[in-house]
Amino acid sequence: MRYFIVLIVLISTNLILAQPIRVKVNPASVLFSTINMQVEVGTYKEHSVQVGIMYYNLTLWKNNVHGIGITPEYRFYMDSSKTHLFFGPFLRYMNYKETINKKGDGIFGSSNIEKFGGGLMVGKVYTIKKNILFEILGGPEIHFIKYSIRPGATQEYLEEAKDFPKVRNAMRLACSFIAVF
């Protein structure tokens, strides 16, 4: 059995290494205080596996959110050029800290938040120049959310925290400019 597993790993590695690897970075994400990078590996002629990693540190309306996320995806391309219409499933794990600081309103608190979920996506990749792509995608997703409120929160924050969702359904719509290396 052990030799069979080693054989499967060797064959899989050979298939993956024989395919092109794209490292994609979204330079526009810096405008939103995030760093977003994906590695896409062709697995078959019209299929690929992509793993995205993100770090963000965003402040909006006295709310600060910072953390990390990872998103593995499997893409089915409608043609072999990998630059057109695609669809496929994805998973997402996010771990971040949210701090709300509205002391004038008597609301202050901080939570550690973990999200795990996934969904389906449909998208299209446009080639602008050889190494510059524009990608637009969307689709349904669901997340299961775990909150842990950190000590020091005001009673008002604790009251608001009662309404935090445990499961979230959403439609995802995203677009990005991508530099391919």
VOBA-1610 file (N, C-alpha, C; in pm, whole numbers, padded with zeros to 5 digits, always signed):
BEGIN
Met+00083-00120+00000Met+00000+00000+00000Met+00087+00127+00000Arg+00196+00121+00077Arg+00283+00237+00087Arg+00345+00269-00050Tyr+00383+00168-00125Tyr+00443+00189-00258Tyr+00341+00245-00356Phe+00216+00205-00340Phe+00109+00258-00425Phe+00091+00407-00401Ile+00094+00450-00274Ile+00080+00592-00241Ile+00199+00670-00295Val+00319+00616-00281Val+00438+00683-00334Val+00428+00696-00486Leu+00381+00594-00554Leu+00364+00598-00699Leu+00263+00706-00740Ile+00151+00714-00669Ile+00050+00817-00699Ile+00108+00956-00678Val+00182+00977-00570Val+00244+01108-00543Val+00343+01143-00654Leu+00424+01048-00696Leu+00521+01075-00803Leu+00452+01108-00935Ile+00349+01036-00969Ile+00275+01064-01093Ile+00208+01201-01085Ser+00146+01231-00971Ser+00081+01361-00954Ser+00181+01475-00963Thr+00297+01458-00898Thr+00401+01561-00904Thr+00448+01581-01046Asn+00466+01475-01121Asn+00508+01484-01260Asn+00404+01558-01343Leu+00276+01527-01322Leu+00170+01596-01396Leu+00168+01744-01363Ile+00182+01778-01234Ile+00177+01919-01193Ile+00299+01993-01245Leu+00418+01935-01230Leu+00539+02005-01272Leu+00549+02017-01423Ala+00482+01933-01497Ala+00484+01941-01643Ala+00393+02052-01694Gln+00310+02109-01610Gln+00215+02211-01650Gln+00270+02350-01614Pro+00221+02454-01682Pro+00268+02589-01651Pro+00219+02635-01512Ile+00303+02713-01447Ile+00270+02770-01316Ile+00261+02921-01333Arg+00152+02980-01284Arg+00133+03125-01290Arg+00130+03179-01147Val+00212+03278-01119Val+00206+03348-00992Val+00137+03480-01022Lys+00024+03503-00955Lys-00059+03621-00985Lys-00065+03711-00861Val-00042+03839-00883Val-00048+03939-00777Val-00143+04048-00821Asn-00230+04091-00732Asn-00323+04199-00763Asn-00266+04330-00709Pro-00203+04413-00793Pro-00144+04537-00743Pro-00248+04637-00692Ala-00372+04630-00740Ala-00476+04723-00694Ala-00520+04694-00551Ser-00491+04575-00499Ser-00533+04542-00363Ser-00463+04628-00259Val-00347+04684-00292Val-00275+04771-00198Val-00358+04895-00165Leu-00442+04939-00259Leu-00530+05054-00233Leu-00628+05027-00120Phe-00657+04899-00094Phe-00750+04860+00012Phe-00678+04798+00131Ser-00549+04829+00146Ser-00465+04781+00256Ser-00462+04629+00263Thr-00456+04565+00149Thr-00447+04419+00146Thr-00333+04377+00054Ile-00287+04258+00074Ile-00192+04195-00017Ile-00257+04064-00060Asn-00270+04046-00190Asn-00340+03931-00244Asn-00253+03865-00350Met-00224+03736-00331Met-00139+03664-00425Met-00197+03526-00449Gln-00192+03479-00573Gln-00239+03345-00608Gln-00132+03272-00687Val-00130+03141-00669Val-00046+03054-00751Val-00141+02959-00822Glu-00135+02960-00955Glu-00223+02874-01035Glu-00137+02773-01111Val-00173+02647-01098Val-00101+02539-01163Val-00198+02462-01251Gly-00165+02448-01379Gly-00248+02368-01468Gly-00237+02222-01430Thr-00349+02154-01416Thr-00346+02012-01383Thr-00373+01926-01506Tyr-00459+01973-01592Tyr-00488+01908-01720Tyr-00495+02019-01823Lys-00527+01985-01944Lys-00528+02084-02052Lys-00622+02201-02023Glu-00739+02174-01968Glu-00838+02280-01945Glu-00877+02295-01798His-00793+02246-01707His-00822+02253-01564His-00702+02313-01493Ser-00728+02377-01379Ser-00617+02425-01298Ser-00658+02428-01151Val-00556+02427-01068Val-00574+02443-00924Val-00509+02576-00888Gln-00579+02655-00809Gln-00526+02785-00768Gln-00538+02796-00617Val-00434+02848-00555Val-00437+02876-00411Val-00407+03023-00394Gly-00500+03093-00331Gly-00483+03235-00304Gly-00455+03259-00157Ile-00364+03350-00130Ile-00331+03389+00007Ile-00349+03539+00017Met-00412+03584+00127Met-00430+03727+00144Met-00398+03770+00286Tyr-00348+03890+00297Tyr-00328+03956+00426Tyr-00395+04092+00414Tyr-00467+04132+00514Tyr-00532+04261+00508Tyr-00527+04330+00643Asn-00523+04464+00636Asn-00524+04550+00754Asn-00602+04675+00713Leu-00731+04671+00733Leu-00823+04770+00679Leu-00892+04846+00791Thr-00900+04978+00778Thr-00972+05061+00874Thr-01080+05139+00801Leu-01205+05119+00843Leu-01319+05192+00788Leu-01410+05236+00901Trp-01446+05363+00905Trp-01542+05415+01002Trp-01511+05371+01146Lys-01387+05388+01187Lys-01340+05354+01321Lys-01346+05205+01351Asn-01357+05124+01248Asn-01349+04978+01262Asn-01218+04934+01198Asn-01142+04853+01268Asn-01019+04800+01214Asn-01032+04650+01203Val-00996+04598+01086Val-00999+04455+01061Val-00864+04417+01004His-00799+04319+01067His-00674+04270+01011His-00663+04120+01034Gly-00604+04053+00934Gly-00592+03908+00944Gly-00542+03847+00815Ile-00564+03716+00804Ile-00516+03640+00689Ile-00628+03552+00634Gly-00610+03509+00513Gly-00706+03418+00451Gly-00637+03331+00348Ile-00696+03216+00321Ile-00645+03126+00218Ile-00764+03071+00141Thr-00753+03068+00009Thr-00863+03024-00077Thr-00812+02927-00183Pro-00830+02796-00165Pro-00800+02703-00273Pro-00919+02695-00370Glu-00889+02688-00499Glu-00992+02683-00603Glu-00956+02575-00704Tyr-01057+02520-00767Tyr-01037+02431-00881Tyr-01112+02494-00998Arg-01042+02521-01106Arg-01103+02590-01220Arg-01113+02498-01341Phe-01231+02502-01404Phe-01254+02435-01531Phe-01262+02545-01637Tyr-01167+02550-01728Tyr-01169+02650-01835Tyr-01246+02595-01954Met-01317+02683-02021Met-01399+02643-02136Met-01314+02622-02261Asp-01187+02662-02258Asp-01095+02634-02367Asp-00957+02611-02308Ser-00863+02569-02387Ser-00732+02532-02335Ser-00637+02650-02315Ser-00675+02771-02353Ser-00584+02884-02342Ser-00578+02942-02201Lys-00669+02903-02113Lys-00677+02951-01975Lys-00688+03104-01968Thr-00749+03165-02068Thr-00768+03310-02065Thr-00912+03348-02098His-01004+03256-02079His-01142+03288-02113His-01236+03249-02000Leu-01352+03203-02032Leu-01455+03168-01934Leu-01414+03047-01850Phe-01441+03055-01717Phe-01411+02943-01629Phe-01521+02931-01524Phe-01528+02815-01461Phe-01618+02792-01348Phe-01555+02688-01258Gly-01602+02681-01133Gly-01550+02580-01042Gly-01579+02610-00897Pro-01549+02514-00810Pro-01570+02530-00667Pro-01449+02595-00599Phe-01473+02652-00481Phe-01364+02706-00401Phe-01396+02687-00253Leu-01293+02687-00172Leu-01305+02687-00026Leu-01237+02813+00024Arg-01271+02858+00145Arg-01207+02976+00199Arg-01198+02963+00351Tyr-01081+02995+00403Tyr-01061+03004+00548Tyr-01006+03142+00576Met-01065+03212+00672Met-01019+03344+00712Met-01010+03349+00864Asn-00906+03413+00913Asn-00887+03433+01056Asn-00846+03578+01075Tyr-00929+03654+01143Tyr-00897+03795+01158Tyr-00948+03850+01291Lys-00897+03968+01322Lys-00936+04039+01444Lys-01007+04166+01402Glu-01121+04191+01463Glu-01198+04312+01435Glu-01204+04395+01562Thr-01173+04524+01550Thr-01182+04615+01663Thr-01274+04729+01624Ile-01375+04754+01708Ile-01468+04867+01689Ile-01437+04967+01798Asn-01413+05091+01758Asn-01374+05194+01853Asn-01460+05319+01832Lys-01581+05315+01884Lys-01672+05429+01877Lys-01698+05478+02019Lys-01590+05523+02084Lys-01600+05560+02225Lys-01698+05675+02247Gly-01712+05762+02147Gly-01810+05871+02159Gly-01952+05817+02172Asp-01980+05702+02111Asp-02110+05637+02120Asp-02114+05533+02232Gly-02002+05518+02305Gly-01997+05420+02413Gly-01977+05277+02366Ile-01930+05260+02243Ile-01912+05126+02189Ile-01763+05101+02165Phe-01709+05001+02233Phe-01571+04960+02212Phe-01564+04810+02234Gly-01496+04741+02144Gly-01480+04598+02161Gly-01393+04540+02053Ser-01352+04418+02077Ser-01264+04349+01985Ser-01302+04201+01982Ser-01300+04143+01864Ser-01335+04002+01847Ser-01233+03933+01759Asn-01206+03808+01789Asn-01135+03721+01697Asn-01242+03646+01618Ile-01226+03642+01489Ile-01328+03583+01403Ile-01263+03481+01311Glu-01322+03362+01304Glu-01279+03258+01211Glu-01394+03226+01118Lys-01366+03222+00989Lys-01467+03186+00889Lys-01416+03069+00808Phe-01505+02975+00785Phe-01473+02865+00694Phe-01594+02845+00605Gly-01570+02835+00476Gly-01682+02817+00385Gly-01635+02787+00245Gly-01724+02804+00153Gly-01692+02778+00014Gly-01808+02815-00074Gly-01794+02781-00200Gly-01899+02814-00294Gly-01860+02777-00436Leu-01933+02834-00527Leu-01910+02814-00671Leu-01881+02948-00735Met-01802+02947-00839Met-01772+03071-00909Met-01778+03051-01059Val-01810+03158-01125Val-01807+03166-01271Val-01733+03295-01303Gly-01642+03290-01397Gly-01567+03411-01426Gly-01509+03411-01565Lys-01443+03523-01594Lys-01380+03539-01724Lys-01250+03616-01703Val-01147+03572-01774Val-01017+03635-01769Val-00992+03704-01903Tyr-00955+03831-01897Tyr-00921+03907-02016Tyr-00772+03936-02015Thr-00706+03914-02127Thr-00564+03946-02138Thr-00551+04088-02192Ile-00492+04176-02112Ile-00473+04315-02154Ile-00338+04328-02227Lys-00233+04277-02165Lys-00101+04265-02226Lys-00050+04127-02189Lys+00070+04095-02232Lys+00122+03960-02212Lys+00113+03915-02065Asn+00154+03998-01972Asn+00155+03961-01830Asn+00057+04041-01746Ile-00039+04107-01807Ile-00140+04184-01734Ile-00277+04128-01770Leu-00349+04082-01669Leu-00481+04024-01689Leu-00585+04103-01612Phe-00708+04096-01658Phe-00823+04148-01584Phe-00918+04031-01564Glu-00956+04008-01439Glu-01040+03893-01407Glu-01166+03942-01336Ile-01278+03891-01378Ile-01405+03920-01311Ile-01472+03786-01282Leu-01526+03774-01161Leu-01590+03649-01123Leu-01700+03675-01022Gly-01787+03578-01008Gly-01896+03588-00911Gly-01959+03452-00888Gly-02044+03446-00786Gly-02113+03322-00757Gly-02155+03312-00612Pro-02234+03212-00579Pro-02284+03198-00442Pro-02178+03138-00349Glu-02185+03177-00222Glu-02095+03121-00122Glu-02164+03117+00013Ile-02114+03031+00101Ile-02166+03020+00237Ile-02047+03009+00331His-02058+03076+00447His-01952+03073+00548His-02010+03038+00683Phe-01936+02958+00758Phe-01968+02928+00897Phe-01870+03010+00981Ile-01922+03085+01079Ile-01843+03186+01148Ile-01837+03156+01297Lys-01716+03169+01352Lys-01695+03149+01496Lys-01638+03279+01552Tyr-01703+03335+01654Tyr-01660+03458+01718Tyr-01607+03429+01858Ser-01505+03501+01899Ser-01465+03501+02039Ser-01435+03646+02076Ile-01513+03699+02168Ile-01501+03839+02207Ile-01389+03851+02309Arg-01301+03946+02284Arg-01186+03967+02372Arg-01228+04048+02494Pro-01159+04031+02608Pro-01192+04107+02730Pro-01178+04257+02709Gly-01259+04334+02781Gly-01252+04480+02775Gly-01362+04543+02692Ala-01452+04465+02637Ala-01560+04519+02553Ala-01665+04588+02640Thr-01723+04695+02586Thr-01831+04763+02658Thr-01960+04683+02646Gln-02054+04715+02733Gln-02183+04644+02731Gln-02254+04664+02596Glu-02240+04782+02537Glu-02303+04809+02407Glu-02245+04718+02298Tyr-02114+04695+02303Tyr-02053+04605+02205Tyr-02104+04463+02226Leu-02115+04421+02351Leu-02166+04287+02381Leu-02310+04271+02331Glu-02390+04377+02343Glu-02528+04372+02291Glu-02529+04357+02139Glu-02443+04433+02071Glu-02434+04420+01926Glu-02384+04282+01885Ala-02293+04226+01965Ala-02234+04096+01932Ala-02337+03984+01934Lys-02444+04001+02007Lys-02549+03898+02009Lys-02610+03878+01870Asp-02608+03983+01788Asp-02667+03977+01654Asp-02568+03935+01546Phe-02443+03907+01582Phe-02346+03864+01481Phe-02395+03733+01420Pro-02390+03718+01287Pro-02437+03593+01224Pro-02341+03478+01249Lys-02396+03358+01260Lys-02315+03236+01274Lys-02295+03168+01138Val-02388+03191+01048Val-02379+03140+00911Val-02413+03257+00819Arg-02336+03271+00713Arg-02362+03382+00622Arg-02367+03330+00479Asn-02475+03359+00411Asn-02487+03331+00268Asn-02463+03460+00193Ala-02398+03452+00082Ala-02369+03574+00009Ala-02350+03542-00139Met-02355+03645-00219Met-02315+03638-00359Met-02183+03713-00369Arg-02083+03650-00421Arg-01951+03712-00433Arg-01937+03769-00573Leu-01891+03891-00582Leu-01858+03954-00709Leu-01723+04021-00691Ala-01629+03987-00773Ala-01494+04042-00760Ala-01436+04069-00897Cys-01350+04168-00902Cys-01274+04193-01023Cys-01136+04239-00982Ser-01037+04209-01062Ser-00901+04248-01026Ser-00812+04255-01149Phe-00714+04344-01140Phe-00606+04346-01236Phe-00498+04257-01179Ile-00439+04176-01264Ile-00344+04077-01216Ile-00215+04088-01297Ala-00104+04096-01227Ala+00027+04089-01291Ala+00075+03944-01278Val+00107+03882-01389Val+00149+03741-01389Val+00301+03734-01401Phe+00361+03654-01315Phe+00507+03635-01316Phe+00541+03494-01358
//
